[in-house]
Amino acid sequence: MSGPAHIPRRTVVAAALALGLTACGQEAKGGSRYRPGGSGGGTVGIAMPTKASERWLADGRNMVREFAAKGYRADLQYGDDRVENQVAQLENMVAKGHRLLVVAAIDGSALTDVLRRAKEAGIGVIAYDRLVLGTPDVDYYASFDNARVGRLQGRYIVAKLRLEARADERFTIELFAGSPDDNNTRYFWNGALAELRPYLRRGQLVVRSGQTALNQATTLRWDGGTAQKRMDDLLSTYYGTARLDAVLSPYDGISLGVISALKSVGYGGAGRPYPVVTGQDAELAAVKSILAGQQTQTVYKDTRKLARQAVLMGDAVLHGRKPQVNDVKTYDNGARVVPAFLLDPVSVDRGNARILVEEGYLKAADLGGAL
């Protein structure tokens, strides 16, 4: 026979005392609803959107490594850009009793129910790079300064076209935005348009398509093929022999789709240089394109630092501490203002691309000696 009757009384008393001390310890740390634990241990669920983007693969690897260094196991799942996949993965993580969820949402508004169940189970939630919307059950947000990303892109176009010095000249531009279901899209867009709008208003920058509203410029799932098709349509319908001087692109994958469309109508050939094309994430293919004189700029976001910050925040939550944040006003998800830690992005073009190798983000060998 087994059971409590066979446990010595002194063991029961010691266990009860330890339980009481643990409860007091939780209360002293602010009465956290999460299950804190020693120097580490337990499993953290990491939900990433897709394997199709180099940066999400790197983010996943980096977090697994950082959590392991602190003594946690990691359950890394990719949703293949299918909302139902990610919801099912998160439901499974909750059912398994994972102690923390780190979520880069495919659709920021589709996770309300599963995150409510996570809260009821005492599981903390950190939104990673993409803010989760419409729920009070996301605790913290780790990202880059997304409005600044857009400003860097818009500012680069202004500087590269020398708009201040060439005030009497007119230049053409087309505008692309990210996925409509990603909350970051509007921050990138608003940041870029804050820099470009004065020149659009006075007619120095001209959008020949007239597609200047965010809902006209979005690119579902940030898909390069979708961007290529739209660029094909814009070039055939509105440009003909007219030159396109610049393309606001928020992400490298979109930029490569745009460039493919430009190539198909002769850009990059003799006497027809590529327009200024911005980007984001400093993905290897995009950096190669920049060094080859095709894409013009990208925004470097060191996702190793972002992964490290998310792990620091998660570890603090699991120990009943308040993570370090540096923004408590900006990121209102419709149900609460989510405390955030924002990192600084860096504008990169051919002139300073070496920083990516110097900081170990890319390898010189991968760039084929182009630097």
Secondary structure, 3 states (H helix, E strand, C coil): CCCHHHCCHHHHHHHHHHHHHHHHHHHHCCCCCCCCCCCCCCEEEEEECCCCCHHHHHHHHHHHHHHHHCCCEEEEEECCCCHHHHHHHHHHHHHCCCCEEEECCCCCCCCHHHHHHHHHCCCEEEEECCCCCCCCCCCEEEEECHHHHHHHHHHHHHHHCCCCCCCCCCEEEEECCCCCCCCHHHHHHHHHHHHHHHHHHCCCEECCCCCCCHHHHCCHHHCHHHHHHHHHHHHHHHHCCCCCCEEECCCHHHHHHHHHHHHHCCCCECCECCCEECCCCCCHHHHHHHHCCCCCEEEECCHHHHHHHHHHHHHHHHCCCCCCCCECCCCECCCCECCEEEECCEEEECCCCHHHHHCCCCCHHHHCCCC
